[in-house]
Amino acid sequence: MKGVNLADMRARSLLILALGCSMLLGCAYPRRSTSLGAVGRSVGSADAPPDVWQLKIRSARLPAQRPGSLAWDEDGSGPDPYVRIYRGKNLVFESSVKSDTTEPSWNETLPKNIWLPRTEELRVEVWDRDGLNSDPVGVWRGTGLPATALEDADVRLSLSNDTVLEFRVERPVPHQGVGIRLYEAQNDSLVVLEVIRHSPAGRAGIEPGDRIVEIGGRPVEELGPGGAASALSMAAQDHSALVVIRDDGQQRNVQLDDGYVWLLM
């Protein structure tokens, strides 16, 4: 092209590309979560949401043969059992697999409290892992916990096909914290992305999309990234008021309670 310096064009293109990348990176705000602290089991379950428990899968006893008097495996070895727990149609937990045994022992505590409302079906199943496939062994169906289940006690559950499962019901485990699972740390606000329902933030009505602009009377911009993160994590314990702006621009003052965070599955 006449009168055009190709070197200048190339330099300008690189500059435009660099500015574009810089603008894009400037929009990539860090994402963080508020801290959680474990609370001892001495805390009672009275403050927990209804029908929430901690479960520990203890052990099982399977029949010597599968239904139809068939061997468990073609090579004569025993089953490889594991446990599934369903709430309604949703699989909420699957245990580890125990190899070659009709009397497996897990002593495996579910990673979170489990919500078992009396209005939804609870289905407890024992399965046999056979290579890449699995076969059902026994099943129990009910609504909520079995009638024989007591807090801090073991329960023996009779499944179909002469299978017995033993598990322990314990009081739910609480945590201390604010309960904002994920937020985006912008320069002048903390944008909420995920909220734990049963938490100070959840009970105060904080929702995804809310922008926290002040914590304890200090603007987020003044606190800086580290200070804002620390102040938000301690807001419930320190009784710090939050100034929150909704998507529609409505501003409100929020006071968090100092109750527990309940992690549910």
C-alpha positions as a Python dict, from the first residue, in 0.01 Angstrom:
ca = {
    (1, 'M'): (0, 0, 0),
    (2, 'K'): (138, 338, -103),
    (3, 'G'): (249, 569, 179),
    (4, 'V'): (181, 313, 452),
    (5, 'N'): (462, 197, 677),
    (6, 'L'): (406, -175, 741),
    (7, 'A'): (623, -164, 1052),
    (8, 'D'): (405, 113, 1197),
    (9, 'M'): (89, -86, 1119),
    (10, 'R'): (230, -391, 1292),
    (11, 'A'): (330, -186, 1598),
    (12, 'R'): (-15, -27, 1620),
    (13, 'S'): (-182, -369, 1596),
    (14, 'L'): (30, -504, 1878),
    (15, 'L'): (-51, -199, 2091),
    (16, 'I'): (-424, -243, 2033),
    (17, 'L'): (-396, -613, 2123),
    (18, 'A'): (-203, -532, 2441),
    (19, 'L'): (-459, -271, 2547),
    (20, 'G'): (-741, -516, 2482),
    (21, 'C'): (-573, -786, 2695),
    (22, 'S'): (-512, -532, 2970),
    (23, 'M'): (-877, -432, 2972),
    (24, 'L'): (-986, -796, 2985),
    (25, 'L'): (-750, -879, 3270),
    (26, 'G'): (-872, -575, 3457),
    (27, 'C'): (-1218, -729, 3465),
    (28, 'A'): (-1096, -1058, 3614),
    (29, 'Y'): (-1163, -985, 3980),
    (30, 'P'): (-1051, -1243, 4237),
    (31, 'R'): (-1311, -1474, 4386),
    (32, 'R'): (-1309, -1564, 4752),
    (33, 'S'): (-1521, -1722, 5023),
    (34, 'T'): (-1578, -1628, 5385),
    (35, 'S'): (-1407, -1846, 5643),
    (36, 'L'): (-1576, -2123, 5840),
    (37, 'G'): (-1482, -2245, 6186),
    (38, 'A'): (-1578, -2586, 6323),
    (39, 'V'): (-1780, -2597, 6646),
    (40, 'G'): (-1750, -2876, 6903),
    (41, 'R'): (-2013, -3147, 6924),
    (42, 'S'): (-2112, -3021, 7268),
    (43, 'V'): (-2348, -2785, 7086),
    (44, 'G'): (-2704, -2916, 7095),
    (45, 'S'): (-2920, -2973, 6789),
    (46, 'A'): (-3199, -2739, 6904),
    (47, 'D'): (-3072, -2455, 6684),
    (48, 'A'): (-3035, -2675, 6375),
    (49, 'P'): (-3283, -2663, 6086),
    (50, 'P'): (-3559, -2928, 6115),
    (51, 'D'): (-3484, -3285, 6007),
    (52, 'V'): (-3109, -3233, 5978),
    (53, 'W'): (-2867, -3501, 6102),
    (54, 'Q'): (-2515, -3629, 6078),
    (55, 'L'): (-2498, -3992, 5965),
    (56, 'K'): (-2221, -4249, 5993),
    (57, 'I'): (-2242, -4566, 5784),
    (58, 'R'): (-2124, -4844, 6016),
    (59, 'S'): (-2144, -5188, 5857),
    (60, 'A'): (-2365, -5434, 5671),
    (61, 'R'): (-2442, -5802, 5651),
    (62, 'L'): (-2518, -5955, 5313),
    (63, 'P'): (-2649, -6305, 5240),
    (64, 'A'): (-2397, -6575, 5149),
    (65, 'Q'): (-2532, -6581, 4791),
    (66, 'R'): (-2705, -6339, 4563),
    (67, 'P'): (-3082, -6382, 4494),
    (68, 'G'): (-3154, -6709, 4312),
    (69, 'S'): (-2881, -6891, 4511),
    (70, 'L'): (-2621, -6765, 4266),
    (71, 'A'): (-2257, -6702, 4348),
    (72, 'W'): (-2159, -6339, 4392),
    (73, 'D'): (-1880, -6357, 4134),
    (74, 'E'): (-1790, -6610, 3866),
    (75, 'D'): (-1450, -6672, 4027),
    (76, 'G'): (-1616, -6764, 4358),
    (77, 'S'): (-1511, -6445, 4539),
    (78, 'G'): (-1749, -6244, 4753),
    (79, 'P'): (-1933, -5921, 4676),
    (80, 'D'): (-1781, -5571, 4669),
    (81, 'P'): (-2052, -5376, 4851),
    (82, 'Y'): (-2113, -5005, 4886),
    (83, 'V'): (-2402, -4787, 5009),
    (84, 'R'): (-2614, -4531, 4829),
    (85, 'I'): (-2851, -4282, 4995),
    (86, 'Y'): (-3125, -4111, 4794),
    (87, 'R'): (-3352, -3824, 4895),
    (88, 'G'): (-3644, -3841, 4657),
    (89, 'K'): (-3489, -3903, 4315),
    (90, 'N'): (-3157, -3740, 4404),
    (91, 'L'): (-2847, -3941, 4497),
    (92, 'V'): (-2697, -3751, 4792),
    (93, 'F'): (-2426, -3991, 4909),
    (94, 'E'): (-2228, -4291, 4791),
    (95, 'S'): (-1986, -4472, 5020),
    (96, 'S'): (-1653, -4630, 4942),
    (97, 'V'): (-1643, -4989, 4810),
    (98, 'K'): (-1537, -5277, 5034),
    (99, 'S'): (-1383, -5571, 4850),
    (100, 'D'): (-1474, -5940, 4864),
    (101, 'T'): (-1686, -5948, 5179),
    (102, 'T'): (-2041, -6018, 5292),
    (103, 'E'): (-1975, -5832, 5619),
    (104, 'P'): (-1834, -5493, 5514),
    (105, 'S'): (-1734, -5233, 5774),
    (106, 'W'): (-1715, -4866, 5673),
    (107, 'N'): (-1740, -4640, 5980),
    (108, 'E'): (-1772, -4366, 5720),
    (109, 'T'): (-1923, -4032, 5823),
    (110, 'L'): (-2105, -3833, 5556),
    (111, 'P'): (-1903, -3524, 5460),
    (112, 'K'): (-2186, -3286, 5556),
    (113, 'N'): (-2506, -3290, 5756),
    (114, 'I'): (-2791, -3449, 5565),
    (115, 'W'): (-3143, -3308, 5537),
    (116, 'L'): (-3406, -3583, 5558),
    (117, 'P'): (-3752, -3422, 5559),
    (118, 'R'): (-4050, -3636, 5650),
    (119, 'T'): (-4226, -3523, 5332),
    (120, 'E'): (-3975, -3685, 5093),
    (121, 'E'): (-3883, -4045, 5033),
    (122, 'L'): (-3557, -4169, 5184),
    (123, 'R'): (-3408, -4466, 5001),
    (124, 'V'): (-3109, -4656, 5139),
    (125, 'E'): (-2950, -4912, 4908),
    (126, 'V'): (-2662, -5158, 4919),
    (127, 'W'): (-2497, -5235, 4583),
    (128, 'D'): (-2235, -5481, 4462),
    (129, 'R'): (-1961, -5339, 4239),
    (130, 'D'): (-1870, -5593, 3969),
    (131, 'G'): (-1596, -5452, 3749),
    (132, 'L'): (-1740, -5155, 3560),
    (133, 'N'): (-2097, -5255, 3650),
    (134, 'S'): (-2298, -5256, 3971),
    (135, 'D'): (-2589, -5471, 4084),
    (136, 'P'): (-2846, -5388, 4354),
    (137, 'V'): (-2834, -5606, 4664),
    (138, 'G'): (-3091, -5465, 4907),
    (139, 'V'): (-3310, -5156, 4946),
    (140, 'W'): (-3509, -4980, 5221),
    (141, 'R'): (-3769, -4710, 5156),
    (142, 'G'): (-3934, -4471, 5398),
    (143, 'T'): (-4003, -4103, 5461),
    (144, 'G'): (-3747, -3932, 5680),
    (145, 'L'): (-3546, -4132, 5928),
    (146, 'P'): (-3676, -4475, 6035),
    (147, 'A'): (-3905, -4467, 6338),
    (148, 'T'): (-3646, -4662, 6537),
    (149, 'A'): (-3373, -4401, 6482),
    (150, 'L'): (-3261, -4209, 6792),
    (151, 'E'): (-3006, -3931, 6825),
    (152, 'D'): (-2656, -4051, 6917),
    (153, 'A'): (-2752, -4416, 6871),
    (154, 'D'): (-2693, -4694, 6621),
    (155, 'V'): (-2976, -4814, 6395),
    (156, 'R'): (-3009, -5161, 6237),
    (157, 'L'): (-3203, -5136, 5914),
    (158, 'S'): (-3351, -5445, 5746),
    (159, 'L'): (-3325, -5413, 5368),
    (160, 'S'): (-3472, -5644, 5106),
    (161, 'N'): (-3302, -5975, 5018),
    (162, 'D'): (-3196, -6050, 5377),
    (163, 'T'): (-2953, -5757, 5383),
    (164, 'V'): (-2895, -5564, 5706),
    (165, 'L'): (-2731, -5221, 5729),
    (166, 'E'): (-2615, -5055, 6048),
    (167, 'F'): (-2563, -4679, 6072),
    (168, 'R'): (-2539, -4419, 6344),
    (169, 'V'): (-2751, -4106, 6382),
    (170, 'E'): (-2572, -3812, 6542),
    (171, 'R'): (-2661, -3452, 6612),
    (172, 'P'): (-2577, -3223, 6319),
    (173, 'V'): (-2242, -3043, 6313),
    (174, 'P'): (-2253, -2660, 6308),
    (175, 'H'): (-1993, -2410, 6190),
    (176, 'Q'): (-1930, -2049, 6275),
    (177, 'G'): (-1908, -1790, 6000),
    (178, 'V'): (-2103, -1559, 5773),
    (179, 'G'): (-2210, -1814, 5514),
    (180, 'I'): (-2117, -1641, 5188),
    (181, 'R'): (-1977, -1935, 4995),
    (182, 'L'): (-1838, -1728, 4707),
    (183, 'Y'): (-1801, -1359, 4623),
    (184, 'E'): (-1611, -1142, 4377),
    (185, 'A'): (-1374, -886, 4531),
    (186, 'Q'): (-1409, -570, 4322),
    (187, 'N'): (-1241, -241, 4402),
    (188, 'D'): (-1542, -72, 4560),
    (189, 'S'): (-1765, -366, 4652),
    (190, 'L'): (-1788, -737, 4721),
    (191, 'V'): (-2030, -898, 4476),
    (192, 'V'): (-2209, -1199, 4626),
    (193, 'L'): (-2218, -1509, 4404),
    (194, 'E'): (-2326, -1795, 4635),
    (195, 'V'): (-2491, -1797, 4979),
    (196, 'I'): (-2537, -2089, 5219),
    (197, 'R'): (-2907, -2098, 5296),
    (198, 'H'): (-2885, -2183, 5666),
    (199, 'S'): (-2634, -1918, 5772),
    (200, 'P'): (-2627, -1559, 5906),
    (201, 'A'): (-2607, -1428, 5549),
    (202, 'G'): (-2885, -1657, 5427),
    (203, 'R'): (-3113, -1574, 5719),
    (204, 'A'): (-3052, -1200, 5660),
    (205, 'G'): (-3178, -1231, 5303),
    (206, 'I'): (-2847, -1170, 5126),
    (207, 'E'): (-2873, -1307, 4771),
    (208, 'P'): (-2647, -1366, 4470),
    (209, 'G'): (-2597, -1040, 4283),
    (210, 'D'): (-2597, -824, 4598),
    (211, 'R'): (-2308, -579, 4626),
    (212, 'I'): (-2164, -522, 4974),
    (213, 'V'): (-2023, -168, 4976),
    (214, 'E'): (-1968, -108, 5350),
    (215, 'I'): (-1872, -329, 5643),
    (216, 'G'): (-1893, -193, 5997),
    (217, 'G'): (-1929, 165, 5871),
    (218, 'R'): (-1620, 151, 5648),
    (219, 'P'): (-1638, 148, 5266),
    (220, 'V'): (-1498, -162, 5098),
    (221, 'E'): (-1274, 61, 4885),
    (222, 'E'): (-1121, 209, 5202),
    (223, 'L'): (-1070, -131, 5364),
    (224, 'G'): (-875, -264, 5067),
    (225, 'P'): (-883, -626, 4943),
    (226, 'G'): (-731, -793, 5250),
    (227, 'G'): (-913, -575, 5502),
    (228, 'A'): (-1249, -623, 5333),
    (229, 'A'): (-1206, -1001, 5320),
    (230, 'S'): (-1118, -1015, 5690),
    (231, 'A'): (-1399, -777, 5792),
    (232, 'L'): (-1661, -975, 5600),
    (233, 'S'): (-1552, -1309, 5747),
    (234, 'M'): (-1580, -1160, 6099),
    (235, 'A'): (-1897, -957, 6038),
    (236, 'A'): (-2132, -1194, 6224),
    (237, 'Q'): (-1900, -1241, 6522),
    (238, 'D'): (-1819, -867, 6541),
    (239, 'H'): (-2185, -764, 6489),
    (240, 'S'): (-2074, -543, 6199),
    (241, 'A'): (-2355, -394, 5992),
    (242, 'L'): (-2335, -432, 5615),
    (243, 'V'): (-2454, -187, 5352),
    (244, 'V'): (-2586, -390, 5059),
    (245, 'I'): (-2701, -271, 4714),
    (246, 'R'): (-2936, -490, 4516),
    (247, 'D'): (-2938, -533, 4137),
    (248, 'D'): (-3220, -278, 4113),
    (249, 'G'): (-3011, -18, 4297),
    (250, 'Q'): (-3202, -46, 4625),
    (251, 'Q'): (-2973, 4, 4924),
    (252, 'R'): (-3031, -149, 5264),
    (253, 'N'): (-2854, -196, 5594),
    (254, 'V'): (-2809, -558, 5701),
    (255, 'Q'): (-2734, -684, 6050),
    (256, 'L'): (-2620, -1046, 6064),
    (257, 'D'): (-2712, -1272, 6352),
    (258, 'D'): (-2436, -1464, 6531),
    (259, 'G'): (-2601, -1804, 6479),
    (260, 'Y'): (-2446, -2107, 6316),
    (261, 'V'): (-2381, -2210, 5960),
    (262, 'W'): (-2531, -2550, 5877),
    (263, 'L'): (-2372, -2727, 5579),
    (264, 'L'): (-2623, -2964, 5420),
    (265, 'M'): (-2624, -3230, 5152),
}
